[in-house]
Amino acid sequence: MRIKEKSPKEIIAIAVRTLEIEARSIDELKDRIGSPFAEIVRNILKSHGKLVITGVGKSAIIAGKIVATLNSTGTPAVFMHAGDAIHGDIGIVEKSDIVVCISKSGNTPEIKILIPLLKTRGNTLISIVGDINSYLAKQSDFVMDSTVSIEACPHNLTPTASTTAQLALGDALAVCLLEARGFSSRDFAKFHPGGVLGKKLYMRVSDLCSNNSAPLVDVNEDIQNVILEITSRRLGATAVLKKGELKGIITDGDLRRMIGKFPDYSRLKAKDIMNSNPKWVEKETMAVDAMHLMEESNITQLLVMNKKKYIGMIHLHDLIKEGII
């Protein structure tokens, strides 16, 4: 194999041509979506089993991605390599399962051995196949036609446009099932509790403030001690209390304004410079709602309350660290 020198212009042209071919392969699929596709969706929805997605080669890799998409959107699915299936892995297929077989040619040796075994077991067989006259297509109960006119490969050999078409049909199937099941963003979060969406839907203010200290001073505290409290707690603010009752908040900004307003502030007390109308949230407030309140109020801290009792503080940085923002 000899490397052929390509200019930047030629490289760009090849990349654009590849994308155009693959985009065309997807666009051609639209005319093939009709009542048979709708029947596939309806049959899957009525099924009491799982989807078993199988294939060989590049199609097997596409099958794995489709399985991941289905599982994350509410449709139970497993991957079974067609080659491994004929050596024992077919045991994963139960009678109530629907099998989706993905193949460009529909005539590979592994497929020709596997299909009769599935038919004998009585499983519904759906194919995503690039040749509707192939053995696989003729043996299938339902067919999704993934035929492409040409691969992006200049030799028309390497699966490129064909695997793009397979993947697109798998996504179309998954999204149809998702919407038919009424699968919501909250449902999605249940399957992705560690993701950003999961955090937005489940993380509460109490989960964040528990990691922070709870800076506080009395209304009659000297300014020097107020400064020390804010500095040592590193949250840029402190709550101001009177006999355990929240009376206000003092922030870094309040201290700067104090310096500009009072040439001699050594005799001031916390009550003299506090904001007596602080923004606060209950500990069970969703973290994402706390974020919105910060944005609307143009502030970086919120006091956290538990039934009118001050228990701590959250900072904008807490939300950033958790990926809420």
Secondary structure as the mmCIF struct_conf table of DSSP 4:
data_model
#
loop_
_struct_conf.conf_type_id
_struct_conf.id
_struct_conf.beg_label_comp_id
_struct_conf.beg_label_asym_id
_struct_conf.beg_label_seq_id
_struct_conf.end_label_comp_id
_struct_conf.end_label_asym_id
_struct_conf.end_label_seq_id
HELX_LH_PP_P HELX_LH_PP_P1 ILE A 3 GLU A 5
HELX_RH_AL_P HELX_RH_AL_P1 PRO A 8 ASP A 27
TURN_TY1_P TURN_TY1_P1 GLU A 28 LEU A 29
HELX_RH_3T_P HELX_RH_3T_P1 LYS A 30 ARG A 32
BEND BEND1 GLY A 34 GLY A 34
HELX_RH_AL_P HELX_RH_AL_P2 SER A 35 LYS A 46
BEND BEND2 HIS A 48 GLY A 49
STRN STRN1 LEU A 51 GLY A 55
BEND BEND3 VAL A 56 VAL A 56
HELX_RH_AL_P HELX_RH_AL_P3 GLY A 57 SER A 72
TURN_TY1_P TURN_TY1_P2 THR A 73 GLY A 74
STRN STRN2 ALA A 77 HIS A 81
HELX_RH_AL_P HELX_RH_AL_P4 ALA A 82 ALA A 85
TURN_TY1_P TURN_TY1_P3 ILE A 86 GLY A 88
HELX_RH_3T_P HELX_RH_3T_P2 ASP A 89 ILE A 92
TURN_TY1_P TURN_TY1_P4 LYS A 95 SER A 96
STRN STRN3 ILE A 98 SER A 103
BEND BEND4 LYS A 104 GLY A 106
HELX_RH_AL_P HELX_RH_AL_P5 PRO A 109 ARG A 121
TURN_TY1_P TURN_TY1_P5 GLY A 122 GLY A 122
STRN STRN4 THR A 124 VAL A 129
BEND BEND5 GLY A 130 GLY A 130
TURN_TY1_P TURN_TY1_P6 ILE A 132 ASN A 133
BEND BEND6 SER A 134 SER A 134
HELX_RH_AL_P HELX_RH_AL_P6 TYR A 135 GLN A 139
BEND BEND7 ASP A 141 ASP A 141
STRN STRN5 PHE A 142 ASP A 145
BEND BEND8 SER A 149 SER A 149
BEND BEND9 ALA A 152 CYS A 153
TURN_TY1_P TURN_TY1_P7 PRO A 154 HIS A 155
BEND BEND10 ASN A 156 ASN A 156
BEND BEND11 THR A 158 THR A 160
HELX_RH_AL_P HELX_RH_AL_P7 ALA A 161 ALA A 180
TURN_TY1_P TURN_TY1_P8 ARG A 181 GLY A 182
HELX_RH_AL_P HELX_RH_AL_P8 SER A 185 PHE A 191
TURN_TY1_P TURN_TY1_P9 PRO A 193 GLY A 194
BEND BEND12 GLY A 195 GLY A 195
HELX_RH_AL_P HELX_RH_AL_P9 VAL A 196 TYR A 202
STRN STRN6 ARG A 204 ARG A 204
HELX_RH_AL_P HELX_RH_AL_P10 VAL A 205 CYS A 209
TURN_TY1_P TURN_TY1_P10 SER A 210 ASN A 211
BEND BEND13 ASN A 212 ASN A 212
STRN STRN7 LEU A 216 ASP A 218
TURN_TY1_P TURN_TY1_P11 VAL A 219 ASN A 220
STRN STRN8 ASP A 222 ASP A 222
HELX_RH_AL_P HELX_RH_AL_P11 ILE A 223 ARG A 233
TURN_TY1_P TURN_TY1_P12 ARG A 234 ARG A 234
BEND BEND14 LEU A 235 GLY A 236
STRN STRN9 ALA A 237 LYS A 242
TURN_TY1_P TURN_TY1_P13 LYS A 243 GLY A 244
STRN STRN10 GLU A 245 THR A 251
HELX_RH_AL_P HELX_RH_AL_P12 ASP A 252 LYS A 261
BEND BEND15 PRO A 263 PRO A 263
TURN_TY1_P TURN_TY1_P14 SER A 266 ARG A 267
STRN STRN11 LYS A 269 LYS A 269
HELX_RH_AL_P HELX_RH_AL_P13 ALA A 270 ILE A 273
STRN STRN12 ASN A 275 ASN A 275
BEND BEND16 SER A 276 ASN A 277
STRN STRN13 TRP A 280 GLU A 282
TURN_TY1_P TURN_TY1_P15 LYS A 283 GLU A 284
BEND BEND17 THR A 285 THR A 285
STRN STRN14 MET A 286 MET A 286
HELX_RH_AL_P HELX_RH_AL_P14 ALA A 287 SER A 297
TURN_TY1_P TURN_TY1_P16 ASN A 298 ASN A 298
BEND BEND18 THR A 300 THR A 300
STRN STRN15 GLN A 301 ASN A 306
TURN_TY1_P TURN_TY1_P17 LYS A 307 LYS A 308
STRN STRN16 LYS A 309 HIS A 315
HELX_RH_AL_P HELX_RH_AL_P15 LEU A 316 LYS A 321
TURN_TY1_P TURN_TY1_P18 GLU A 322 GLY A 323
#
